[in-house]
Amino acid sequence: MEQKQLSPMAGWLFILIIAIIPLFLWASIPSQISAFSLLGIGKMLGLFGTTLFVLSFFLSTRLRILEKIFSGFNKIYDVHSKIGQIALILLLFHPIFLLQNYSISASSAVRFFIPSNNWAINWGIFALFGTLFLIAITLYLRPRYTI
């Protein structure tokens, strides 16, 4: 029996719906942060980028259901690559939009990216540089698939 293939856009729609759910949940929480402020946009970029990054890992699991949604494993890995790139860009913009809340001058903006006594920011710095390190290894060293 031949399997019915879904539209090529079905996979992208699946990713978009899953990635938007956390944004709606965040926006539904009563908060003093406006989603339209630079801080709110920065937080949304971080949340959306993190969600896409997690989804890119999920796409690399080789689940059979994903093969049906994306019409083949080769297409899954194309989407995996594109989503990883989009996630990286969003995660790079996340701290830039947060700068207005944590810095008042150029020197304090530079210090924002240097570990300090604020562990929330420190973990963000470590995560950003760790992600950049892992992506650099993936792109330039090309480890074997089994690794």
Backbone torsions as a table, in degrees:
resi	resn	phi	psi	omega
1	MET	NA	131.3	-178.2
2	GLU	-81.5	134.8	178.0
3	GLN	-79.6	138.2	177.6
4	LYS	-79.7	127.3	179.7
5	GLN	-88.3	139.7	177.0
6	LEU	-82.7	167.8	176.5
7	SER	-61.0	146.5	177.5
8	PRO	-58.2	-25.3	179.8
9	MET	-80.2	-11.6	-178.2
10	ALA	-61.1	-40.3	179.3
11	GLY	-64.3	-44.4	179.2
12	TRP	-65.4	-38.4	177.6
13	LEU	-64.2	-42.2	176.7
14	PHE	-57.2	-49.1	-179.8
15	ILE	-62.4	-46.1	-178.0
16	LEU	-61.4	-44.4	-179.3
17	ILE	-63.8	-46.3	-179.8
18	ILE	-63.8	-39.3	-176.6
19	ALA	-73.1	-26.4	-177.7
20	ILE	-82.8	-24.1	-177.7
21	ILE	-54.5	-48.7	178.6
22	PRO	-61.4	-31.5	177.7
23	LEU	-65.4	-41.4	178.0
24	PHE	-66.2	-40.2	177.9
25	LEU	-63.6	-42.4	178.4
26	TRP	-64.0	-43.4	-178.0
27	ALA	-67.6	-23.8	-178.2
28	SER	-81.7	-11.9	179.6
29	ILE	-78.8	125.9	177.5
30	PRO	-62.9	123.7	-175.3
31	SER	-144.8	161.3	176.4
32	GLN	-87.2	-6.8	-178.6
33	ILE	-90.6	121.4	176.2
34	SER	-76.4	135.8	177.9
35	ALA	-66.0	-14.6	-177.9
36	PHE	-100.6	4.2	173.8
37	SER	-85.6	164.8	177.7
38	LEU	-61.2	-38.9	178.2
39	LEU	-63.9	-44.2	178.6
40	GLY	-63.1	-43.0	177.6
41	ILE	-63.1	-41.5	177.6
42	GLY	-60.5	-42.7	178.5
43	LYS	-66.5	-40.1	178.0
44	MET	-65.4	-40.0	177.4
45	LEU	-61.5	-42.1	178.5
46	GLY	-64.3	-43.5	-179.9
47	LEU	-66.7	-46.2	-179.3
48	PHE	-66.5	-42.1	178.7
49	GLY	-63.8	-42.2	178.6
50	THR	-64.9	-42.1	178.9
51	THR	-62.3	-44.3	178.1
52	LEU	-64.5	-37.6	179.1
53	PHE	-63.3	-43.2	177.1
54	VAL	-64.5	-41.3	178.7
55	LEU	-64.5	-32.6	177.6
56	SER	-66.0	-36.3	174.3
57	PHE	-65.8	-42.4	179.6
58	PHE	-59.6	-38.6	-179.3
59	LEU	-66.4	-24.0	-178.3
60	SER	-86.6	8.1	-177.9
61	THR	-80.8	-11.1	179.2
62	ARG	64.0	34.3	176.6
63	LEU	-71.5	139.2	-178.6
64	ARG	-62.1	-36.3	180.0
65	ILE	-62.1	-34.5	178.1
66	LEU	-67.4	-34.1	177.9
67	GLU	-61.2	-37.8	179.1
68	LYS	-70.9	-42.0	-177.9
69	ILE	-65.9	-39.2	-174.6
70	PHE	-100.2	1.1	178.3
71	SER	64.4	43.2	174.3
72	GLY	125.0	150.4	-178.5
73	PHE	-66.6	-36.2	-179.8
74	ASN	-62.6	-35.9	177.6
75	LYS	-71.9	-32.1	176.5
76	ILE	-60.9	-44.3	-177.3
77	TYR	-71.7	-28.3	172.7
78	ASP	-64.6	-45.6	178.8
79	VAL	-66.1	-40.8	177.4
80	HIS	-54.7	-45.3	-179.7
81	SER	-65.9	-47.4	-178.5
82	LYS	-64.7	-41.5	-179.7
83	ILE	-67.2	-38.3	176.0
84	GLY	-61.7	-39.9	178.3
85	GLN	-66.0	-44.2	178.7
86	ILE	-63.1	-43.6	179.6
87	ALA	-60.6	-42.9	-180.0
88	LEU	-61.6	-43.9	179.7
89	ILE	-62.5	-44.8	178.9
90	LEU	-62.7	-40.9	-179.8
91	LEU	-70.3	-26.8	175.3
92	LEU	-73.7	-33.1	178.5
93	PHE	-78.1	-22.6	-178.8
94	HIS	-52.8	-55.0	-179.5
95	PRO	-68.5	-26.5	179.2
96	ILE	-64.6	-40.9	178.6
97	PHE	-73.9	-24.8	177.9
98	LEU	-78.3	-18.9	-177.0
99	LEU	-53.5	-40.2	-176.3
100	GLN	-61.2	-24.1	-180.0
101	ASN	-87.2	-24.7	-173.4
102	TYR	-110.5	-5.7	-178.0
103	SER	-136.9	150.6	178.7
104	ILE	-121.5	-8.2	179.3
105	SER	-145.6	172.4	179.3
106	ALA	-63.2	-38.2	-179.0
107	SER	-69.9	-37.2	177.2
108	SER	-72.5	-26.2	175.2
109	ALA	-67.4	-39.4	177.3
110	VAL	-67.2	-41.8	179.2
111	ARG	-64.8	-21.4	177.8
112	PHE	-59.4	-30.0	-177.3
113	PHE	-95.8	6.6	177.6
114	ILE	-109.8	130.0	-179.7
115	PRO	-54.0	141.2	-177.8
116	SER	-139.6	-152.2	178.7
117	ASN	-89.6	-0.7	177.0
118	ASN	-91.0	100.0	-173.1
119	TRP	-71.8	-23.6	175.2
120	ALA	-63.6	-44.7	177.9
121	ILE	-70.0	-39.9	179.6
122	ASN	-57.6	-45.9	-179.9
123	TRP	-64.4	-34.8	175.5
124	GLY	-64.6	-41.5	177.6
125	ILE	-62.8	-47.2	-179.9
126	PHE	-61.6	-42.1	-179.8
127	ALA	-64.7	-42.8	-179.7
128	LEU	-63.5	-49.3	-179.3
129	PHE	-69.0	-34.6	175.3
130	GLY	-63.7	-42.6	177.9
131	THR	-63.6	-44.6	178.4
132	LEU	-62.0	-39.4	178.4
133	PHE	-63.0	-47.6	-179.7
134	LEU	-64.4	-38.3	178.5
135	ILE	-67.9	-39.6	177.4
136	ALA	-61.8	-42.2	177.4
137	ILE	-61.6	-45.1	-179.0
138	THR	-62.6	-41.9	-175.4
139	LEU	-78.8	-36.4	-171.2
140	TYR	-105.1	-28.0	179.5
141	LEU	-95.7	-20.4	179.8
142	ARG	47.3	68.9	179.4
143	PRO	-65.4	156.1	179.4
144	ARG	-62.4	155.7	-176.7
145	TYR	-60.2	-37.0	-176.7
146	THR	-64.9	-24.7	178.9
147	ILE	-76.8	NA	NA
